[in-house]
Amino acid sequence: MTRARPERRSSDSRPDPAPHVLSLKHGGPTVQRIMLGTRLRRLRESLGITRETAASAIRASDAKLCRMELGRVGFKVRDVADLLTLYGVDDPDVREELLDSVRQANRPGWWRAYGDAFPSWFEQHLGLEEAASLIRTYEVQFVPGLLQTPAYAEAVIRLGRTVTSQDAVRRRVELRMTRQELLSRPDAPRLWVVVDEAALRRPLGGPEVMRAQLRRLVEAAALPGVTVQVLPFHVGGHAAAGGPVTVLRFPVPDLPDVVYLEQLSSALYLDKPEDVDHYLGVMDRLSVVALPAADSVDFLERVLSETGRPGRARGRPLS
């Protein structure tokens, strides 16, 4: 797939005071909460109402209202109804549309069936990933989860000391494979992957597992909505030396880009314009120094031919 630089969103767009809700077919509760919180915040700010005043109207603290407007907690229909009254939203149809979004935001996502297979801090990522229209990711240690084979995913999961039973491993593998189904949707998100050569050379699960995983990457690179680039060793230092980065973009203006930074036992979700712009710049620079998509496929096929063959010397890097 030919690389295409995505347009950057303006970080200073003016709030739209019109009381309407944008919905996403695949948004799920995570995204519905964020969109509803954003709409309520914009309504409040357009009227010049302070957060303290709004919080008092729903018998809540300023901190709770802040979390509601950020979409980080659930909503009660009564609280949203009281806020709409305070904000002068009297149209019955508009009120019902907004209150219906409360009910949607409170519905469990499909991933709740796998609640035992992921930590609480990962749930937001599952919801954002499900709703994204563009996913850009850089991985240095492993092949990205959305492109892993079951056997490779199992090998990665077993590296974590917190997963001990075979059933727990199986559940996590199932969750990862279910996540990948979004790539086969008619409205699948664009996936733009930059993977470090280290992830391709690091043997996980044995030679046959690695060969199958490399073949999977070659196959994925041929999909119309997927771009795979390899960052080879000979590039040396690069902009993302700190670790893996994922940037998620959404098809509605109510949702800002989100940067996801996964750590060993937690994750950071960044959506401030200055943070997002910084990491978009990092991803742009990575995509420039990485091998182009066509050359990356050639590189993957060469690593595949070398994997699991004792005594085979590593080839020289592509220029």
N, C-alpha and C positions, 0 to 999 in steps of 0.2 A: 504493500500500500504506500502510495506517495505521501510523504510527510506534508502536513499542512499546519501552519502556525495558527492556533486558535486566537480569535479576537479576545482582547482583555476587556473586562467589563469596567465601566466607569464606576469609581468608588464614591462619587459624590452625587449620584442621581437623587433628584428631589423626591420626597415621599409623595405618594399619590393618596390624597385624602379620601378618595372614593371608597366606600365600605363594601368591597367585594373580595371574594376569596378565590385565589387561583388553586386549582386542584391538579394532582398528578395521578395518572392511572396506576402507577406502580409506587406511589409515594410511601404508603405504609404509615404507621403512627408516628415514627420519628420525624419524618418530613412534614406531616400534617401539623404536628405541634409547633415546629419551627415557623411554618407559614402563618399559622394562626397567631402565634406570639408576635411575629413581625407586623401583621395587619393591626393587631390591637395597639402595639407601640406607635405605629404611624398615625393611627386615629388619635391617640392621646396627644402626641406631639403636635399634630396639625391644629389641635384646639388649644394648645398652650397649657394643658393640665399637667400638674406635677405628678411625679410618681407617688409621692406621699399621699396626695389627695385621692388618686386612683386606688391605692392600697387600702386606704381607710374605707372606701366605698364597698369593698368586698371583705372587710374585717380581716385584713391580712397585713403582714409586715412589708416594708419597702423591699426587703431582700426577697421575699416570696414573689412579689410582683415582678421583680427583676428576672427571676428564674422563669416565670411564666412567659415574659416577653422574649426571652431567649429560647423558649421551647424546651427547657431542661426538666420540666416537671409536667405532670398531667393536669388537665383542666376539669373543673366542675361546671356543669351547665349553669348552675345558679350564679357562680362568680362571673362567667362571661356575660350572662344576661344582665347582671347589675352593671358591669362595665359598659355594655352597649347603651344602657339607659343613661348612664353618666355622660357618654360621648354623643348623646342625641341621635342615636340610630333607632328611628322609630318605624321605618318601613318593615312591615311584617315579613315580606319575602326575603329582604336582606338579613333580618334577624334570624330567620329560620335557616338561611344558608350558612350563616356563621355558627349557629348553634349545632347544625348538622355536622359541621367540621369538628366540633368538640367531640361528638360521638365517634367520628372517624379516627380522631387522634387518640381516643381511649381504647380502640380495638387492638388486640394483640397482633403483632406481625407474625409472618410464617415462621420466623426464627425462634419464637417462643417455644415451639415444640422441641427445640434443641437447647433449651435453657440450661441444661446440665453440661453442655458441651463448650461453653464459652464464658469468659469472665464478664462481669457487668459492664466494664469500660469498653468492651467491644461491641455492645449492642447498638450504640449510636452509629458506628461505622457500617454495620449491616443495613441499617435503615437508609443511610446516606448513599451507600453503594447501590441499593435497589432503585433509587430514584435518579441517579446521576445520568446525564447525557454524554459526559466525557469523563474518563478516568485516566489520569496520567500518573504513572508510578515508576519509581526507580528502586531497584533491589540490588543489594551487594552480596548478601549471604545466600539467598535462596531464590529459586524461580518464584515469581509472583503467584499467590494463592489461586487467582482466577485462571491460571494456566497450568496448574499442577495435575499430574496424573494421580490416581488413588494410591498407588504404591509409593510414589515419591512423597505425597502428602503424609502418608503413614510414617515414613522415615523421618520427616521433619518433625512431626508431632511427638514421636518417641524421644526426641532430643530433650523435650521439656520434662523436668523431674516431677512436675505436678501430675503428670498423666501416667498412671501405673497399671490400671487394669486394661485387658483387651477390649472390654465393652466400651470404656471411656475413649480409647483410641478409635474404635469403630465409629462412635458417635461423632467425633470431631472430623473424621474423614468424610462421613455422610454430610455434615454441615458444609464442608468446603466444596464438595461436589454439587450440592444443592445451590450454593452461591453461584456456581459457574453457569447455571441454567439461564441466567439473565443474558448471557452472550448469544443465546440462540433465539431470543425473542424477536419478533418482527421489528420492534423499536429498540433493539439492543443499543446500549451505549457504545460510543467509540472507546476503544481501549488502546492506549499508547504506552508501551512498555519500554523502558531502558533497563537492561539487565547487565550487571557487571560480569566480566569473564570469570571472575572468581566463583560465581554461582554455578557456572557451567562446568568448571573444572573440579569443583569440590564433590567427591564421590559420596553419595548418600544412597543407602539401600542396596548397594552392589552394582556391578557393571550393567546388568540387564535393566534394572530400574532406571539408571541414568540414561541408557540408550533410548528407552521408551519415552522418557521425559524430554530428551532432545528432539525426538521425532515429533512429539506433541507440539513443541515450540515451532518447528518448521511448518507443521500443519496449520497452527494458529496464525502464523504470519501470512498465510495465503487467504485468510478470511477478509472480506471487504471492509469490515469495521475495525480491524486490528492492525496495529503497527508494532513491530518488534525490532528494537535496535540493540546491538551489543556494544558495550563499552569495554574495549580491549585493554589489556595490561599496558601496552606500549603508549597509551595516552598519558600515563603517569598520574599526577595529582589532578583533581577536578573539583567542581563547585559543590558537589554533594558529599564531601569527604566525611561528614558527620554521621551518615547512615541512611536508611531507607526513607523515602518521601512519597506520599500519595497526595495528589490534588484532585478534588472532585468538583465538577461543574454541573449545573442543573438547568433544565429547559425553561425555567420561569424566573422572572426578575426578582421575585420575593425571596429567593434563596441565593445568598452570596456563595462564592467559591469557598470551599473548606479544605484546609490542609490537614492531613492526618499523619501524625508522627508516632509510630508504634515503638514502645520500649519493652523491656523484659516483663514488667509486671503492671504496666499502665500505658496510657496513650494520651497524646495532646491533640486537641481539635482547635485549630486556629482559623478565625474568619475575619479578623481585623484587616482592613485594606492594605496596611503597610506590611503585615506579615504575609498575606497572600501574594502581594506583588513581589516580595523578596523570594518566595519559593517558586513562583512562576518564572522568575528570572533564572533561578538555579536550574529548573527543568529545561528552560530554553537553551541554556549554555550546555547542559548535558547532551541534548539532542543534536547540537551542532558538532560537538567533538566525538560523539559516538559514531559508529559505522552507519552509513545509510541503510535503509531497509533491505534493499537487494543484496548488498554486500554482507549484511548481518545474516541473511539466510545462508549464503555461501559459507560464512564463518561457522554457523551452527552445524552445517552438514560436514564440515571438516572436523570439528570437535567430535561429532558423532562417529565418524570413521576412525578416530583415534581412541575413543573410549572403550575400555575393556580389552585392549590388545597389548599384552605385555611386551615391553621392549620397543614399542613404537615411540619415536621421538616426537615431541611437540613441534608442530609446524611453526614457521615464522609468521608473525602477525601480518594481516593484510594491510596494504598501504592505502 
